[in-house]
Amino acid sequence: MATKIVFASRLPSAIIDTARAMVPPGFEMTAVDHGTPAFYEALHDAEFYLGFPRPGMGNEFFRAAPRLRLVQLVTAGYDTLDLEAARKAGVPVANCGGSNAVSVAEHTITLMLAVMKRLVWQHNNVVAGKWRVGDFAQTRWYEVEGKALGLVGLGNIGKKVARKAAGLDMRVQYYDIRRLTEAEEDALGARFMLFTELLETSDVVSLHVPLDETTRNLISTRELAAMKPGSILINTCRGPVVDETALYTALTSGPLAAAGLDVMLEEPPKPGHPLFGLENVTFTPHAAGPTWESWGKAFLNGFDNIQRVAAGRSPLWVVPDLRETD
């Protein structure tokens, strides 16, 4: 009998078909919408869950899946999943193993360039029939070469951002609770700094940390006040890492010149959000990770991990909060 995988996601059929084509021999995959009666019925004899973390994946979810051996996510983030319920059930939770690292790193660089070149503002002016609004002294855009990029968090994504930024001749500095060795720093071309020092000296600060109680509101009034005058904040990790009220003040009263945000505290944000009224903020809709290529990478990592567990080996990429269960 084939080993059962429940794939839960409201994704387009073309993406689900990509996953189906990659199901390993000896496994069968049932695709079903999360939270429906069919979902809980499918969980009854499932040994593996593949999909997104969703609110409500708590005790009821694990009780409905008594044979579950692994929750395999196709995302890097896991903050919406009930980790205490997973710990209680003794089921490891693994994220996507960096499958979206290239896409998020590219998006980070894209946001940074869009902000520094005022790309959206210029586009909107051109299509509105306004050609070269203002003068070059009053309305400025900038080069990235020679600027200091401060990375807060140097995991899979942060490292890829560092390499791409080095290709743009930026000076890369970082802060992370896990410091690299000197040889690793030399190879990456990144210099370690204390958190406050990084904020004070970076022209661009880019956030690449998971969301937990230590990173919620990591960037708030005090941290924003410490940032270099005229600097830029980029956030492609999680919205609650940034205090949006404090960010609004820093963007309107200083010291920040601009921000590029792929994530927000509430998603989607309510109409009329205060940040929407600012010309110095560029938004994307939590779209950094899901490129067309990243889906195949996520499924590859997911099915590989499922096969590892099915063969009696420990899973890779178990989220830090649950590493004692792997």
C-alpha positions as CSV (number, residue, x, y, z in Angstrom):
1,M,0.0,0.0,0.0
2,A,1.3,3.4,-0.9
3,T,2.3,5.8,1.9
4,K,-0.1,8.7,2.0
5,I,0.8,12.4,1.7
6,V,-1.8,15.1,2.3
7,F,-1.1,18.2,0.2
8,A,-3.1,21.1,1.5
9,S,-3.1,24.4,-0.4
10,R,-5.3,26.6,-2.6
11,L,-2.9,26.8,-5.4
12,P,-3.5,26.9,-9.1
13,S,-3.8,23.5,-10.8
14,A,-0.6,24.0,-12.8
15,I,1.4,24.2,-9.5
16,I,-0.4,21.3,-8.0
17,D,0.4,19.3,-11.2
18,T,4.0,20.2,-10.7
19,A,3.9,18.6,-7.2
20,R,2.0,15.5,-8.5
21,A,4.6,14.9,-11.2
22,M,7.3,14.8,-8.5
23,V,5.6,12.4,-6.0
24,P,8.2,9.6,-5.4
25,P,7.4,5.9,-6.1
26,G,5.6,4.2,-3.3
27,F,3.8,7.4,-2.2
28,E,0.4,8.8,-3.1
29,M,-0.6,12.4,-2.7
30,T,-4.1,13.7,-1.9
31,A,-4.6,17.4,-2.7
32,V,-7.3,19.0,-0.6
33,D,-8.3,22.4,0.7
34,H,-7.1,23.1,4.2
35,G,-9.7,23.1,7.0
36,T,-12.5,21.4,5.0
37,P,-14.2,18.1,6.1
38,A,-12.4,16.4,3.3
39,F,-9.1,17.7,4.7
40,Y,-9.7,16.1,8.1
41,E,-10.9,12.9,6.5
42,A,-7.7,12.7,4.4
43,L,-5.5,13.3,7.5
44,H,-6.9,10.2,9.2
45,D,-4.5,7.7,7.5
46,A,-1.9,10.2,6.3
47,E,1.7,9.9,7.4
48,F,2.9,13.2,5.9
49,Y,1.6,16.7,5.5
50,L,2.9,18.9,2.7
51,G,1.8,22.5,2.3
52,F,1.5,25.8,4.0
53,P,1.4,26.5,7.8
54,R,-2.1,27.8,8.5
55,P,-3.8,29.2,11.6
56,G,-5.8,26.4,13.2
57,M,-3.1,23.7,12.7
58,G,-3.1,22.9,16.4
59,N,-4.3,20.1,18.6
60,E,-7.4,19.3,16.4
61,F,-5.1,19.0,13.4
62,F,-2.7,16.6,15.1
63,R,-5.6,14.6,16.7
64,A,-7.0,14.1,13.2
65,A,-3.7,12.7,12.0
66,P,-2.7,10.0,14.5
67,R,-0.2,8.5,12.0
68,L,1.5,11.7,11.1
69,R,5.3,11.6,11.0
70,L,6.2,14.9,9.5
71,V,4.8,18.3,8.8
72,Q,6.7,19.5,5.7
73,L,6.2,23.1,4.8
74,V,6.7,24.6,1.4
75,T,7.5,28.0,3.0
76,A,10.3,29.3,5.1
77,G,8.0,30.9,7.6
78,Y,6.2,28.9,10.2
79,D,4.9,31.5,12.7
80,T,1.2,30.7,12.0
81,L,1.5,27.1,13.0
82,D,0.9,25.9,16.6
83,L,4.3,24.7,17.5
84,E,3.3,23.7,21.0
85,A,0.7,21.4,19.6
86,A,3.3,19.9,17.3
87,R,5.7,19.4,20.2
88,K,2.9,17.8,22.3
89,A,2.2,15.4,19.4
90,G,5.8,14.6,18.9
91,V,5.7,15.5,15.2
92,P,8.6,17.4,13.7
93,V,8.0,20.5,11.5
94,A,10.4,21.2,8.7
95,N,10.4,24.3,6.5
96,C,11.3,24.5,2.8
97,G,15.1,24.2,3.3
98,G,16.0,27.4,1.6
99,S,14.1,26.6,-1.6
100,N,13.0,30.3,-1.9
101,A,16.3,31.8,-0.9
102,V,17.2,32.8,-4.5
103,S,13.8,34.4,-5.1
104,V,13.7,36.3,-1.8
105,A,17.3,37.5,-2.3
106,E,16.6,38.7,-5.8
107,H,13.5,40.4,-4.6
108,T,15.5,42.1,-1.8
109,I,17.9,43.5,-4.3
110,T,15.0,44.5,-6.6
111,L,13.3,46.4,-3.8
112,M,16.5,48.1,-2.8
113,L,17.2,49.3,-6.4
114,A,13.6,50.3,-6.9
115,V,13.7,52.5,-3.8
116,M,17.1,54.0,-4.5
117,K,16.1,54.8,-8.1
118,R,12.6,55.9,-7.2
119,L,11.4,53.5,-9.8
120,V,7.6,53.4,-9.0
121,W,7.4,57.1,-8.6
122,Q,9.1,57.7,-11.9
123,H,6.8,55.1,-13.6
124,N,3.7,56.7,-12.2
125,N,4.9,60.2,-13.4
126,V,5.6,59.0,-16.9
127,V,2.2,57.3,-17.4
128,A,0.5,60.3,-16.0
129,G,2.1,62.5,-18.7
130,K,4.7,64.0,-16.4
131,W,8.2,63.9,-17.8
132,R,11.2,64.5,-15.4
133,V,9.3,66.0,-12.6
134,G,11.2,68.4,-10.4
135,D,14.9,69.0,-10.8
136,F,17.9,66.7,-10.2
137,A,18.9,68.4,-7.0
138,Q,15.5,68.5,-5.4
139,T,14.4,65.0,-6.5
140,R,17.3,62.6,-6.1
141,W,18.0,59.0,-6.9
142,Y,21.2,57.2,-6.0
143,E,23.8,54.6,-7.0
144,V,24.3,51.5,-4.8
145,E,28.0,51.1,-5.6
146,G,30.0,51.9,-2.5
147,K,27.0,52.0,-0.2
148,A,27.0,50.0,3.1
149,L,24.4,47.2,3.2
150,G,23.6,46.0,6.7
151,L,22.0,42.5,6.8
152,V,20.1,41.6,10.0
153,G,20.1,37.9,9.8
154,L,22.5,35.8,7.8
155,G,20.8,32.5,7.0
156,N,20.3,31.1,3.5
157,I,18.6,34.2,2.2
158,G,20.9,36.7,3.9
159,K,24.0,34.9,2.5
160,K,22.6,35.1,-1.0
161,V,21.8,38.8,-0.6
162,A,25.4,39.3,0.5
163,R,26.8,37.7,-2.6
164,K,24.5,39.6,-4.9
165,A,25.2,42.9,-3.2
166,A,29.0,42.2,-3.5
167,G,28.4,41.9,-7.2
168,L,27.0,45.5,-7.1
169,D,30.2,46.6,-5.3
170,M,28.4,47.3,-2.1
171,R,30.1,47.0,1.3
172,V,28.4,44.2,3.2
173,Q,28.1,44.0,6.9
174,Y,25.9,41.8,9.1
175,Y,24.5,41.0,12.5
176,D,23.3,37.6,13.4
177,I,23.1,35.6,16.7
178,R,25.2,33.0,15.0
179,R,28.4,34.6,13.9
180,L,30.4,33.2,11.0
181,T,34.0,32.2,11.4
182,E,36.6,34.6,10.1
183,A,37.3,32.4,7.1
184,E,33.5,32.2,6.3
185,E,33.3,36.0,6.6
186,D,36.3,36.4,4.2
187,A,34.7,34.0,1.7
188,L,31.4,35.9,1.8
189,G,32.9,39.3,1.9
190,A,30.8,40.3,4.9
191,R,31.9,42.0,8.1
192,F,30.2,41.2,11.5
193,M,29.0,44.2,13.5
194,L,27.0,44.6,16.7
195,F,23.4,45.3,16.0
196,T,23.4,49.0,17.0
197,E,26.7,49.6,15.1
198,L,25.1,48.1,12.0
199,L,22.1,50.4,12.3
200,E,24.3,53.4,12.8
201,T,26.6,52.8,9.8
202,S,24.5,51.1,7.1
203,D,23.0,53.0,4.1
204,V,20.6,50.2,3.6
205,V,19.3,47.9,6.3
206,S,17.7,44.6,5.1
207,L,15.9,42.2,7.4
208,H,16.2,38.5,7.2
209,V,15.1,37.0,10.5
210,P,12.3,34.5,11.4
211,L,9.4,35.8,13.4
212,D,9.4,34.8,17.0
213,E,9.1,36.6,20.4
214,T,12.7,37.8,20.1
215,T,12.2,39.4,16.7
216,R,8.7,40.9,17.1
217,N,9.1,44.7,16.9
218,L,12.9,44.2,16.5
219,I,12.9,47.4,14.5
220,S,11.0,50.0,16.6
221,T,11.4,53.6,17.8
222,R,14.9,53.2,19.4
223,E,16.3,51.2,16.5
224,L,14.9,53.5,13.8
225,A,16.3,56.5,15.7
226,A,19.7,54.9,15.6
227,M,19.8,54.5,11.9
228,K,21.9,56.6,9.6
229,P,20.3,59.8,8.4
230,G,19.1,59.2,4.8
231,S,19.2,55.5,5.1
232,I,16.7,52.9,3.7
233,L,14.9,50.0,5.3
234,I,14.1,46.8,3.4
235,N,11.8,44.1,4.8
236,T,11.2,40.8,3.0
237,C,11.0,38.6,6.1
238,R,7.9,39.1,8.3
239,G,5.8,42.2,8.9
240,P,5.6,42.1,12.7
241,V,9.4,42.4,12.8
242,V,8.9,46.1,12.2
243,D,6.8,48.5,14.3
244,E,4.8,50.2,11.6
245,T,3.8,53.2,13.7
246,A,7.4,53.9,14.5
247,L,8.3,53.3,10.9
248,Y,5.8,55.9,9.7
249,T,7.4,58.5,12.1
250,A,10.9,57.6,10.9
251,L,9.8,58.1,7.3
252,T,8.1,61.4,7.8
253,S,10.3,63.0,10.5
254,G,13.6,61.2,10.0
255,P,16.1,59.6,9.9
256,L,14.8,57.3,7.2
257,A,14.8,58.4,3.6
258,A,12.7,55.5,2.3
259,A,11.6,51.9,2.8
260,G,10.8,48.9,0.6
261,L,8.3,46.5,2.1
262,D,7.2,43.1,0.9
263,V,5.5,42.2,4.2
264,M,3.3,44.1,6.6
265,L,1.8,43.6,10.1
266,E,-1.6,42.8,8.7
267,E,-1.9,41.0,5.4
268,P,-3.6,42.2,3.4
269,P,-3.5,45.7,5.1
270,K,-6.7,47.6,5.5
271,P,-7.4,50.3,2.9
272,G,-6.0,53.7,3.8
273,H,-3.1,52.4,5.8
274,P,-1.0,55.4,6.9
275,L,2.1,54.1,5.0
276,F,0.1,54.1,1.7
277,G,0.1,57.9,1.7
278,L,3.9,58.2,1.6
279,E,5.8,58.5,-1.7
280,N,9.0,57.2,-0.1
281,V,7.7,53.7,0.4
282,T,7.6,50.9,-2.2
283,F,5.3,47.9,-1.6
284,T,5.0,44.4,-2.9
285,P,2.3,41.9,-1.7
286,H,4.4,39.3,0.2
287,A,5.5,38.1,-3.2
288,A,9.3,37.7,-2.7
289,G,9.2,33.9,-2.3
290,P,6.9,32.3,-4.8
291,T,8.6,32.6,-8.1
292,W,7.7,30.0,-10.7
293,E,11.1,28.3,-10.2
294,S,10.8,28.2,-6.4
295,W,7.8,25.9,-6.4
296,G,9.8,23.1,-8.0
297,K,12.6,23.6,-5.5
298,A,10.2,23.5,-2.6
299,F,8.6,20.3,-3.7
300,L,12.0,18.7,-4.4
301,N,13.1,19.5,-0.8
302,G,9.8,18.4,0.6
303,F,9.6,15.0,-1.1
304,D,13.3,14.4,-0.3
305,N,12.6,15.1,3.4
306,I,9.5,12.9,3.3
307,Q,11.5,10.0,1.9
308,R,14.2,10.5,4.5
309,V,11.6,10.1,7.3
310,A,9.9,7.2,5.6
311,A,13.2,5.4,5.5
312,G,13.8,6.0,9.2
313,R,16.2,8.9,9.0
314,S,16.0,12.2,10.7
315,P,14.4,15.0,8.7
316,L,16.3,18.0,7.5
317,W,15.4,21.7,8.1
318,V,13.4,21.1,11.3
319,V,12.4,24.5,12.7
320,P,14.6,25.6,15.6
321,D,11.8,25.6,18.1
322,L,11.2,21.9,17.6
323,R,14.7,20.5,17.0
324,E,14.4,18.3,20.1
325,T,11.7,16.3,18.2
326,D,13.8,15.3,15.2
